[in-house]
């Protein structure tokens, strides 16, 4: 939910989508993203659309939020109409979804099921900060129908957590994995961040080994990005902390990939590793493969059949619109066929399954052949008609993708 969206065109007050978008609704699975925009404090590196209690202002609160989200779910049902398929994935993200009581999250999920229906075996994920859950909370979420939990571990080194302004103590995330397993969650993920100022190679190896030892079946590892306007960016600008080093971050990635692979966790997307295909985050895979999803909540983004829109960002503005039955959409864009093809190439190339060469222009195919010669993409996969990044290619993915989309 980070970043500033483009200007776009106005979203109709009734939220109606172009007929061409609705015509494609049944061609792909449907996901629901629920944004919970609350945090107890703001992490120094974070520029996501989240708010502490002091930042909320009037017209929005944790106590009223579930009712607002339920209203948008029902609004979505009316807009999408009878052509909408049952929901295959639900993802509660934030912010910190588990700052809401489990009963509130359960209520939102129950209304999604009542309005759309959940596919048999639907994946239902919530993110959680380790300090925001305990075994009882996890048991309640599992009983409500949640099937997957993603925990923000970030690091096992206390001084790295301090630099990131993370409030949990080392070991808490690992304890949460054990609680989640005890509660009956088959799928548990840990998030890590590498490249933080002051993080050594030994710190990173300790974090990776600690995450693996906790026993999740999925781990995400992201390079630290210093976003303008964050407290971390200000501290680096003042010289209090060092700017992350690109070469060191590449070394961190390679070390993690080696350790994950040795533990039976294999990459399926550049920043994500899973023990098996059913452990991969199916909701995120729908983003990377052009699926349809409706985003609930302030700042949430949605996509249906080539039409993409995003909600107003502040919870108070969101509450004002949803409470009177008006679309919370701030703006939208209708993608052209060329734009959709470019996005498909960009996203598919990030996956271990790769990108179909038939999507590429003549220039893109020439670039793909050069990438094989440079060891950036897999030769055998290319021979079979796909562009699949090698480990070295993953380090240079942005450059590879630029060439493919020419």
N, C-alpha and C positions, 0 to 999 in steps of 0.2 A: 504494500500500500504506500510505498515511498514515492517521492518525486512529485513534480507538478505536471498534471496532464495537459494536453494541448487544448486550444480554445474550443474547437469543435462547433457543432451546430446545436440549436436549442432542442431539448427533449420535450415532446408534447406533454401537456399537463396530465393527460390520461395514460402516458407511458407507451402508447401504441407503437409497435415496431413496423418497419416496412414489410409489405406482403412477401417480398422475396426472402427476408430473414425468417419469417414464420414458416414459409414453405420448406425451409431446410431444418426446421426444428427436430423433426423425427429422424434425420439422417445420422445424428450423433447422439451419444449419451448425454444426459443432463446432470450437471453438478450444481450444488448450492454452496456459496461461500458466505459465512456469517462473520462480519467484522465486529469485534468487541473492542471499543476504542479506549479502554480504561487501563491505566497503570498506577501503581502506588507511587512510583517515582520514575523519572525519565533517565534512561541509560545514556551515557555520554556520547555514544556513537550512533544513536538511533534517530532517524528522521521520519519514522513511520507516522501515520495519522493516528496518534494516541494522545491522551489527555490525563493529567493528574486531576485530583479533585479541585485544586486551586485554579486550574485552567478552564474548567468547564463553563462557568458562567450560568446564566439562567436558562431554563427550558430543557435541560437534559440532566439525567441522573442515572446512577447504576440501578436504583430501585425501579425506575420506570422503563428501563431500556428493553427488557424482554417483551413488554407489551408493544413497543415501537417496532421491534424486529418482527414480531408476529404479524403486525399490520402490514409490513412490507412483504412478507411471505404471501399473505392473502392477495395483496396488490399484484404480485408476480403471477399468481395463479390466474387472476382475471385477465392479465395482459397476454399471457402465453396461450391460454385457451385450451380447448380439448386436444390439440395436436401435441401437447407436451407429454413426453414419455415419463415413466417413473424415474425418480432420482436415483442415480447410481452412486454418487459420492456427496458427502456433506463435510465441510471443513470449517471449523470454528477457529478463527485466527485473530490476531490483535496487534498491539495491545496484549492484554492478559485475559483470555476468556475465563479462566478459572477464578478471577476476582468476583464473578457473578456466582451466586449460590448454585450448586448442582441442579436444584429444582428448576431454576430459571433456564439453564441450558437445556434441561430435559423438556421443558415446556416448548421451547422454540423447535426442538427436534420433533416433538410429537405433532406440532402443527404442520411442519414440512411433510411428515408422513401422512397426516390427514388430508392435506390439500393436494399433494402430488402422488403420494405412495412412494415407498422405498423399494427399490429392486431387492429381490432375494439376495442376501449376501452383500448388501450395500456397505461400502466403507464409510465410517463416520469417525472423523478425527477431531480432536481438540488439541491446540497448543496449550502448554502450561509452563510457567516458570516454576522451578523446583520448590521455591518457598511458598507457592500458592496452593499446593496440594499436599495431602497426606493420604494414608491408606483408606481412611473412611471416605474421603471425597472421591478417590479413584473407584472405590467399590460402588458408590452411588452413581457415578458416571457410567460405569460398566452396566449396572442394572438398568439404566435408562436407555441403553442401546448403542452407546459409544463403543467402537471396536478398535480404535487406535489412539494412542497418545504420543505427542511429540514434545519433548522436554528440552528447554533451552539451557543446556549445560555450559556451553561456550568455552570453558577451560577448567582444568583441575588444579591450576596454580593460583594461589590466593592473590598474589600481587598482580596477575593479569586480570583477574576478576575485579580487582580494585580499580585498575586503569579503565576498565569498561563500565565502571559504576554498577556492577552486578551485585545484588545484595545477598545472594545465597552463599553458603560456605562450601568449600571443597568437600566432596563426598555426598552432598545432599542429592544431587541429580542421580548418582548411582543408587542411593537408597530409594529414590522414587521409582526407578526401574524395577527394583525388587517388589515394592508395593504394588505397582501396576501388574506385574506378573501374578502376584498373589490374588489380585482382584479379578483376574481372568482375562486380561488383555493379551491377545495373541500377538499383536503388533505394537511394538514400542520403539520410538525413534529418539535419538539424541542429536542435538545441534551443537556444532563446534565452530569457533571462529579462530582463524590463524592470522598471524602478522601483526598482532597488537604491539604497541611500543613496549619495550622491555621484555618481550617474550623471547627466550632463548630456544635453540634447537632442542635442548633437553626438556624444557618446559613443554614444548609442543609434543614431543614423543611421550612424555608422561601423561598428557591430556588424552592423546589417542589411545594409549594402552589402557588408561583408566576407563575410557568410554567402552572399549571393546570388552574389558573384563566385566563390566556391568551386565552384559548379556542382551543388549538390544538386537533386533533383527534389521535395523535400519540406522544409518548415521549420515547426517548431512554435515559437510565441512565447507565453510565459506571464507574467502579471503576478506579481511577487514577492508571496508571502503570508508574513507574519511569524507563524510558528506558535509557540504557547506551548511553553515548555520547550526551545527551541532556543537556541544560543549567540547567534544574531542577535537574538532577542527580548530576551535579557538585556542585550546591548550597547545596544539602543535604550532599554530601560527605565532604564539607568544614564545615558542622555544622551550616550553616546559617538557614536551614529549617529542620524540623523534618521529619523523614521517616514516610510515611503513616502507620497507625496501622490497622492490619487485623481485630481485634475485632471491632474497631470503624467502619470500612467499612462494616462489616456484619450488624451492627446496622443501618447504613445508608440505606442499601439495604432493610432491613425489614421495616423501617419507610416509605420509598418511596413506596414499594409494597402495604402497608396498605393504604396510602393516594391515590395512583393511583386507587386502587380497589374501594375505597369509592367514587371516582369521575367518575366511569364508564369506566376506562381504565384498561384493563385486559392483563396480560402477555400472549404473544404467543411465545416469545423466551426469554431466561434468562434476557437479557438486554433491552427488548423492550416490550412496552405496547401500545395497540390500543383500540379505542372505538368500533370497529367492524372489521369483517374480511376484508372488503374492504378497511379499513384504514391501515391494516398491509402493510409493505413495500414488495410488491410482488417481486421486484428485489432481495432483500436480501433473501427472501424465496427460490428463485431459487438456490442461493448458498447453502443454508442449506438442500436442497432436491435433490442435484445432477444434477441440470440443466446445460444447455450449455450456455456459454457466450463468447463473444469476447471482450477483453479489449483493448481499443484504448489509445495510449499515452505512454510516457516514464515510465517504471517501471510497466505498467499495466499487470495484470495476466489474462489468458484466460483458458477455459476448454471446450473441445468438446469430448464427447464419451470416456472419460477415458484418454485422452491426455491433459496434462496441460503444458502451456508454459508462459514465462514472457519476457517482452521487456527490452531492455537496459535502464538503469536508467536515464542517464543524457540527458536533452533535446537536447543538441548539437549533441550527438551521435545518438539520435533518429532522429533528423532532417536530418542528413547526410545519414542515411539509407533510410528513407522514400522518400526523394527527388529524389533518383535514382531508386526507385521501388524495393528495396531489403527488405526482411522481417526485421522488427526491433526486432525480437525475439532474445533474448540473449541465452536462453537454454530451454529445455523442458524435461519432463519425461512422460513415458507411464506407467500408473498405472496397477498393476496386479489385478486380481479379488479379491484377499485377501485384498490388499490395499484399493480397492474401498469399500469393505464391511466394513472394519474398519472405513473408513471416514464416511460412511453412518450411522453407529452406533453412532459415536462421534457427528455428526451434528444433527441427528434426536433426540437424547436424550436431546438436548438443547431446543427443541420445546415443546410447551404445548400439541401437538398431540402425542408426544412421539415416541418411537422406537418399531418396531415390534419385538416381542420376537423370531420369527423364524430366525432373522438375527444372533442371538447369538450362540456361541459355547456352549458345555455342561458346561464348566467352567463359561462362561458368564451368563448362566441361573441360575447356583447356586449362583453366586454373586447377580443377580437380585432378587432372592428369599430372600437372606440375607438383601438386601436393603429394601425390604418391611417390614421385621421384625424390622429393625432399624428405620423405619419411614422416610426413605429417598426417597422412591417411593410410589406411590399410590396403595393401595391394590386392589381396585375395577378395576383399569385399568390393573393391572397385571392379574387378573382373566379373563379379556377380551383379553389377549394376547399382552398387550403393557406395556412398561416401561415409566412411566410418573413421573417426579420429583415432590415431594412435595415442599413446600416453604423452609423447612429445607434442602431438597435435592438440591435445587438450590444453596444454599450457599456452598455446598460440591460437586458441579457438577463434577469438575475435578477428584476427587477421585472416585466418582460413575462410571464415564465413563471409567476410567482406569480398574476397575473391570470388566465392561461389555465387554471390548475388549480383555481380556485375551484368 
